[in-house]
């Protein structure tokens, strides 16, 4: 979809909203599928086959990396999405192109640490505590369901014409 398609629908943001909702659902479903596969693979291995990757203190390295990525990615994702919104601000609403771009970037930044945590489940050979960053990231994605609110005018019209 080109930017011309988004800009043609500035008064009717239904198409870009549908697009970002499909992307949101695909990212969430992909995360659920990859996590489920990782859990099944881990639980199907016998305990003697599992080779957990622990550091010298016995801490799960990949899980710590996923948690650190998540701690860095969450504020960065909100900040960058808002910067994209500001760049595409028109009147008193965000243009559909900026809304979609900002949310795709946001979702990708949150999904990255979740995928690392899912990989950590297999690498460490256990589900817990590797699942914690994954569940937190999935919760953030769920909480940020695209409603299209920023694309709608936020100011009350009060019955006054805009001439």
C-alpha positions as CSV (number, residue, x, y, z in Angstrom):
1,X,0.0,0.0,0.0
2,X,1.5,3.3,-1.1
3,X,1.5,6.5,0.9
4,X,-0.9,7.9,-1.7
5,X,-3.5,5.3,-0.7
6,X,-3.2,6.3,2.9
7,X,-3.4,10.0,2.1
8,X,-6.5,9.5,-0.1
9,X,-8.3,8.2,3.0
10,X,-7.5,11.0,5.4
11,X,-11.1,11.7,6.1
12,X,-11.9,8.0,6.4
13,X,-9.2,6.1,8.3
14,X,-11.0,2.8,8.1
15,X,-8.6,1.2,5.6
16,X,-5.4,2.1,7.4
17,X,-7.0,1.1,10.7
18,X,-7.9,-2.3,9.2
19,X,-4.4,-2.7,7.9
20,X,-2.7,-2.0,11.2
21,X,-5.2,-4.3,13.0
22,X,-4.3,-7.1,10.6
23,X,-0.6,-6.5,11.3
24,X,-1.2,-6.4,15.1
25,X,-3.1,-9.7,14.9
26,X,-0.4,-11.3,12.7
27,X,2.4,-10.2,15.1
28,X,0.5,-11.5,18.1
29,X,-0.4,-14.8,16.5
30,X,3.2,-15.2,15.3
31,X,4.4,-14.7,18.8
32,X,1.9,-17.2,20.2
33,X,2.8,-19.8,17.5
34,X,6.6,-19.5,18.0
35,X,6.3,-19.5,21.7
36,X,4.1,-22.6,21.6
37,X,6.5,-24.4,19.3
38,X,9.4,-23.5,21.6
39,X,7.5,-24.8,24.7
40,X,6.5,-28.0,23.0
41,X,10.1,-28.6,21.8
42,X,11.5,-27.9,25.3
43,X,9.0,-30.1,27.1
44,X,9.4,-33.0,24.6
45,X,13.2,-33.2,25.3
46,X,14.4,-35.6,28.0
47,X,16.1,-33.8,30.8
48,X,19.5,-35.3,30.0
49,X,19.3,-33.9,26.4
50,X,18.8,-30.4,27.6
51,X,21.9,-28.2,27.8
52,X,21.0,-25.0,29.5
53,X,23.2,-22.0,28.7
54,X,24.0,-20.5,32.0
55,X,26.7,-18.0,32.9
56,X,29.3,-18.6,35.7
57,X,26.7,-17.6,38.3
58,X,24.1,-20.0,37.0
59,X,21.9,-17.3,35.5
60,X,20.1,-17.9,32.2
61,X,22.0,-15.7,29.7
62,X,19.4,-15.5,26.9
63,X,16.7,-14.6,29.4
64,X,18.7,-11.8,30.9
65,X,19.4,-10.5,27.4
66,X,15.6,-10.7,26.5
67,X,14.8,-8.8,29.7
68,X,17.4,-6.1,29.1
69,X,16.1,-5.7,25.5
70,X,12.6,-5.4,26.7
71,X,13.6,-2.8,29.3
72,X,15.3,-0.8,26.6
73,X,12.7,-1.4,23.9
74,X,9.5,-0.4,25.7
75,X,10.4,3.3,26.3
76,X,12.1,3.5,23.0
77,X,9.0,2.1,21.2
78,X,6.7,4.6,22.9
79,X,9.1,7.5,22.2
80,X,9.7,6.7,18.5
81,X,6.0,6.1,17.9
82,X,5.2,9.5,19.4
83,X,7.9,11.1,17.3
84,X,6.4,9.6,14.1
85,X,3.0,10.8,15.2
86,X,4.4,14.3,15.6
87,X,6.0,14.2,12.2
88,X,2.6,13.2,10.6
89,X,0.4,15.6,12.7
90,X,-2.1,17.4,10.6
91,X,-4.6,19.8,12.2
92,X,-5.6,18.0,15.4
93,X,-5.1,14.4,14.3
94,X,-2.4,12.0,13.0
95,X,-2.4,11.3,9.3
96,X,-3.2,7.6,8.6
97,X,0.3,7.0,7.1
98,X,2.0,8.2,10.3
99,X,-0.4,6.1,12.4
100,X,0.4,2.9,10.6
101,X,4.1,3.6,10.4
102,X,4.3,4.5,14.1
103,X,2.4,1.4,15.2
104,X,4.4,-1.0,12.9
105,X,7.6,0.3,14.4
106,X,6.2,0.1,17.9
107,X,5.0,-3.5,17.5
108,X,8.3,-4.6,15.9
109,X,10.3,-3.1,18.8
110,X,8.2,-4.9,21.4
111,X,8.2,-8.2,19.4
112,X,12.0,-8.5,19.2
113,X,12.6,-9.1,22.9
114,X,9.7,-11.5,23.0
115,X,11.2,-13.6,20.2
116,X,14.6,-13.6,22.0
117,X,12.8,-14.8,25.2
118,X,11.0,-17.6,23.1
119,X,14.4,-18.7,21.8
120,X,15.7,-18.7,25.4
121,X,13.1,-21.3,26.3
122,X,14.8,-23.8,24.0
123,X,18.3,-22.7,24.7
124,X,17.9,-23.0,28.5
125,X,15.8,-26.1,28.3
126,X,13.0,-24.8,30.6
127,X,10.0,-22.7,30.4
128,X,10.4,-20.7,33.6
129,X,11.8,-18.0,34.0
130,X,12.3,-17.5,30.3
131,X,8.6,-17.0,29.8
132,X,8.5,-13.8,31.9
133,X,9.8,-11.3,29.3
134,X,7.7,-13.1,26.7
135,X,4.5,-12.7,28.7
136,X,5.3,-9.0,29.5
137,X,5.9,-8.2,25.8
138,X,2.7,-10.0,24.8
139,X,0.8,-8.0,27.4
140,X,2.2,-4.8,26.1
141,X,1.2,-5.7,22.5
142,X,-2.3,-6.7,23.7
143,X,-2.6,-3.4,25.6
144,X,-1.8,-1.4,22.5
145,X,-4.6,-2.7,20.3
146,X,-4.9,-0.2,17.4
147,X,-8.1,1.8,18.0
148,X,-7.4,4.6,15.6
149,X,-7.9,7.3,18.3
150,X,-4.9,9.4,17.2
151,X,-6.3,9.6,13.6
152,X,-9.5,11.1,14.9
153,X,-10.0,14.8,15.7
154,X,-9.6,15.2,19.5
155,X,-11.0,18.7,19.7
156,X,-14.7,19.2,20.3
157,X,-16.4,21.1,17.4
158,X,-19.0,22.9,19.6
159,X,-21.2,23.5,16.6
160,X,-19.0,26.2,15.2
161,X,-18.2,26.1,11.4
162,X,-14.6,25.9,10.3
163,X,-14.8,28.7,7.7
